[in-house]
């Protein structure tokens, strides 16, 4: 009995749970009422890629038959299911602090790149090319490949305040 109580206490510190005692058994539910343990049946949890943002993890019920889960047969748990405990705090932080901060940072970076490109379109670069974008919004690997295909030389420097000759 003590071991079971300690396990429920540990689980409750990670995710807010409610416990209903019935016929000497514990029925354990997450905050929104989804069952984790009912009688002798347990419903395991696992982390999976979020269907709305594959770069983030979300919680879902584990497959009972250990089969590979697909988006179609995965039962995702809504983030409101974990309103308490450590996991609830982390989900709340991601939703209310981290995600908005990342979105604002992305908007700043996009605006900065657009402003740099607009300013650079007004002048020339060291290769005496006009209207060339310096700030990029595409991934760096793609941009480097484009530069290599265009024949740009890397590593040229201004020597004594002059641009390198075009034939170097």
C-alpha positions as CSV (number, residue, x, y, z in Angstrom):
1,X,0.0,0.0,0.0
2,X,2.8,2.5,0.9
3,X,4.6,1.8,-2.4
4,X,1.4,2.6,-4.3
5,X,0.8,5.8,-2.4
6,X,4.4,6.9,-3.0
7,X,4.1,6.1,-6.7
8,X,0.9,8.3,-6.9
9,X,2.6,11.1,-5.0
10,X,5.6,11.0,-7.4
11,X,3.3,11.0,-10.4
12,X,1.3,13.9,-8.9
13,X,4.4,16.0,-8.6
14,X,5.1,15.5,-12.4
15,X,1.6,15.8,-13.7
16,X,-1.5,16.9,-11.7
17,X,-3.6,13.8,-11.1
18,X,-6.7,13.0,-9.2
19,X,-7.2,9.7,-7.5
20,X,-10.5,7.9,-6.9
21,X,-10.4,4.9,-4.6
22,X,-12.8,2.1,-5.6
23,X,-12.9,-1.4,-4.1
24,X,-9.4,-1.1,-2.8
25,X,-8.0,0.0,-6.2
26,X,-6.8,3.4,-7.2
27,X,-8.3,5.0,-10.4
28,X,-5.9,7.7,-11.5
29,X,-6.9,10.5,-13.9
30,X,-5.1,13.5,-15.3
31,X,-6.5,17.0,-14.7
32,X,-9.0,17.0,-17.6
33,X,-10.4,13.6,-16.6
34,X,-8.5,11.3,-19.0
35,X,-7.8,8.0,-17.3
36,X,-4.2,6.8,-16.6
37,X,-5.2,3.8,-14.4
38,X,-8.7,2.4,-14.0
39,X,-9.0,-0.8,-12.0
40,X,-6.3,-3.1,-13.4
41,X,-5.9,-1.3,-16.7
42,X,-3.2,1.2,-17.2
43,X,-3.0,3.7,-20.1
44,X,0.7,4.5,-20.7
45,X,1.9,7.9,-21.9
46,X,4.6,8.7,-24.4
47,X,6.0,11.7,-26.1
48,X,5.4,12.1,-29.8
49,X,5.9,14.9,-32.4
50,X,3.2,17.4,-32.3
51,X,0.8,17.2,-35.2
52,X,0.6,21.1,-35.4
53,X,4.4,21.6,-35.0
54,X,6.7,18.6,-35.6
55,X,9.6,20.4,-34.0
56,X,7.8,20.2,-30.7
57,X,6.9,17.2,-28.6
58,X,3.5,16.5,-27.1
59,X,2.0,13.8,-25.0
60,X,-0.1,10.9,-26.2
61,X,-1.4,7.6,-25.0
62,X,1.1,4.8,-25.8
63,X,0.0,2.0,-28.1
64,X,-1.4,-0.9,-26.2
65,X,-0.1,-3.5,-28.7
66,X,3.3,-1.8,-29.1
67,X,2.5,-1.2,-32.8
68,X,4.0,1.8,-34.6
69,X,1.7,4.8,-34.2
70,X,0.8,7.1,-37.0
71,X,-0.8,10.5,-36.7
72,X,-4.1,8.9,-37.7
73,X,-4.1,6.3,-34.9
74,X,-2.4,8.4,-32.1
75,X,-4.6,9.7,-29.3
76,X,-3.0,13.0,-28.4
77,X,-3.6,14.6,-25.1
78,X,-4.6,18.2,-25.0
79,X,-2.1,20.4,-23.1
80,X,-4.9,21.3,-20.7
81,X,-4.7,17.7,-19.4
82,X,-1.5,18.6,-17.6
83,X,-2.4,21.7,-15.6
84,X,-0.2,20.8,-12.6
85,X,3.1,19.4,-11.6
86,X,6.5,19.8,-13.4
87,X,5.2,18.8,-16.8
88,X,2.3,21.2,-16.5
89,X,4.7,24.0,-15.6
90,X,6.9,23.2,-18.6
91,X,4.0,23.1,-21.0
92,X,2.7,26.4,-19.6
93,X,6.1,28.0,-20.0
94,X,6.4,26.7,-23.6
95,X,2.9,27.9,-24.5
96,X,2.8,31.3,-22.7
97,X,6.5,32.4,-22.8
98,X,8.8,30.4,-25.1
99,X,6.5,30.1,-28.2
100,X,5.6,33.9,-28.2
101,X,9.2,34.9,-27.7
102,X,10.4,32.7,-30.6
103,X,7.7,34.2,-32.8
104,X,8.7,37.7,-31.9
105,X,12.4,36.9,-32.5
106,X,11.5,35.4,-35.9
107,X,9.6,38.5,-36.8
108,X,12.5,40.7,-35.8
109,X,15.0,38.6,-37.9
110,X,12.7,38.8,-40.9
111,X,12.3,42.5,-40.5
112,X,16.0,43.0,-40.1
113,X,16.7,40.9,-43.2
114,X,14.2,42.9,-45.2
115,X,15.6,46.2,-44.1
116,X,19.2,45.1,-44.9
117,X,18.2,43.9,-48.3
118,X,16.4,47.2,-49.0
119,X,19.4,49.2,-48.0
120,X,21.8,47.1,-49.9
121,X,19.6,47.3,-53.0
122,X,20.5,51.0,-53.0
123,X,24.3,50.5,-53.3
124,X,27.0,48.2,-54.6
125,X,29.0,45.4,-52.9
126,X,32.7,44.6,-53.0
127,X,32.1,42.6,-56.2
128,X,30.6,45.7,-57.8
129,X,27.3,44.0,-58.1
130,X,24.2,46.2,-57.7
131,X,20.9,45.4,-56.1
132,X,22.2,42.3,-54.4
133,X,20.6,40.9,-51.2
134,X,23.1,40.7,-48.4
135,X,20.8,39.6,-45.6
136,X,19.1,36.3,-46.4
137,X,15.9,34.7,-45.3
138,X,16.7,31.3,-46.8
139,X,18.7,28.7,-44.9
140,X,22.4,29.4,-45.0
141,X,23.3,26.1,-46.7
142,X,21.0,27.0,-49.6
143,X,22.5,30.5,-49.9
144,X,26.1,29.2,-49.8
145,X,25.3,26.7,-52.6
146,X,23.7,29.5,-54.6
147,X,26.9,31.7,-54.2
148,X,29.1,28.8,-55.3
149,X,27.0,28.2,-58.4
150,X,27.1,31.9,-59.2
151,X,30.9,31.8,-59.1
152,X,31.5,34.2,-56.2
153,X,34.9,33.9,-54.7
154,X,35.1,33.5,-51.0
155,X,37.9,35.0,-48.8
156,X,38.6,38.1,-50.8
157,X,39.7,41.1,-48.7
158,X,40.0,44.8,-49.1
159,X,43.8,45.6,-49.2
160,X,44.9,49.1,-48.4
161,X,41.4,50.4,-48.6
162,X,40.8,49.2,-52.2
163,X,38.6,46.4,-53.6
164,X,40.4,43.4,-55.2
165,X,40.6,43.5,-59.0
166,X,37.8,41.8,-60.8
167,X,40.2,39.2,-62.4
168,X,41.6,37.9,-59.0
